[in-house]
């Protein structure tokens, strides 16, 4: 029964994964994000306690 012979199907599986792993990662890594993250300042903002009117 030819469908039980794993040799050609395993080779097709390995070669297709090799193609996917060599073609797709550069295409995915070539994408750029439109909003580049900006650096935030390291100084902490001055906070004041709230004035609770019902306290």
LOKOLLUM-965802 format. One record per residue (C-alpha): residue number from 1; residue in one letter; x, y, z. Coordinates in pm, whole numbers, plus 50000, padded with zeros to 5 digits. Layout:
<kekols>
<kekol NUM 'A' <X Y Z>>
...
</kekols>
This chain:
<kekols>
<kekol 1 'X' <50000 50000 50000>>
<kekol 2 'X' <50180 50316 49887>>
<kekol 3 'X' <50011 50552 50134>>
<kekol 4 'X' <50177 50369 50423>>
<kekol 5 'X' <50527 50440 50293>>
<kekol 6 'X' <50645 50742 50497>>
<kekol 7 'X' <50952 50819 50289>>
<kekol 8 'X' <50806 51056 50024>>
<kekol 9 'X' <50564 51227 50265>>
<kekol 10 'X' <50830 51286 50525>>
<kekol 11 'X' <51058 51438 50262>>
<kekol 12 'X' <50774 51664 50142>>
<kekol 13 'X' <50707 51768 50502>>
<kekol 14 'X' <51073 51847 50571>>
<kekol 15 'X' <51125 52040 50249>>
<kekol 16 'X' <50806 52241 50290>>
<kekol 17 'X' <50908 52338 50646>>
<kekol 18 'X' <51254 52434 50524>>
<kekol 19 'X' <51096 52658 50260>>
<kekol 20 'X' <50858 52813 50514>>
<kekol 21 'X' <51140 52874 50763>>
<kekol 22 'X' <51364 53039 50504>>
<kekol 23 'X' <51103 53251 50323>>
<kekol 24 'X' <50860 53366 50592>>
<kekol 25 'X' <51079 53501 50879>>
<kekol 26 'X' <51246 53774 50668>>
<kekol 27 'X' <50905 53882 50540>>
<kekol 28 'X' <50762 53897 50890>>
<kekol 29 'X' <51064 54076 51036>>
<kekol 30 'X' <51060 54335 50755>>
<kekol 31 'X' <50737 54488 50885>>
<kekol 32 'X' <50766 54823 51054>>
<kekol 33 'X' <50529 54962 51310>>
<kekol 34 'X' <50375 55303 51230>>
<kekol 35 'X' <50398 55426 51590>>
<kekol 36 'X' <50748 55388 51720>>
<kekol 37 'X' <50759 55392 52100>>
<kekol 38 'X' <50908 55705 52247>>
<kekol 39 'X' <51125 55716 52554>>
<kekol 40 'X' <50951 55829 52868>>
<kekol 41 'X' <51114 56064 53113>>
<kekol 42 'X' <51266 55910 53422>>
<kekol 43 'X' <51154 56185 53659>>
<kekol 44 'X' <50851 56099 53867>>
<kekol 45 'X' <50561 56344 53852>>
<kekol 46 'X' <50491 56543 54166>>
<kekol 47 'X' <50174 56413 54324>>
<kekol 48 'X' <49968 56585 54586>>
<kekol 49 'X' <49713 56430 54822>>
<kekol 50 'X' <49350 56470 54736>>
<kekol 51 'X' <49138 56705 54936>>
<kekol 52 'X' <48833 56494 55021>>
<kekol 53 'X' <48541 56726 55104>>
<kekol 54 'X' <48343 56462 55296>>
<kekol 55 'X' <48625 56357 55524>>
</kekols>
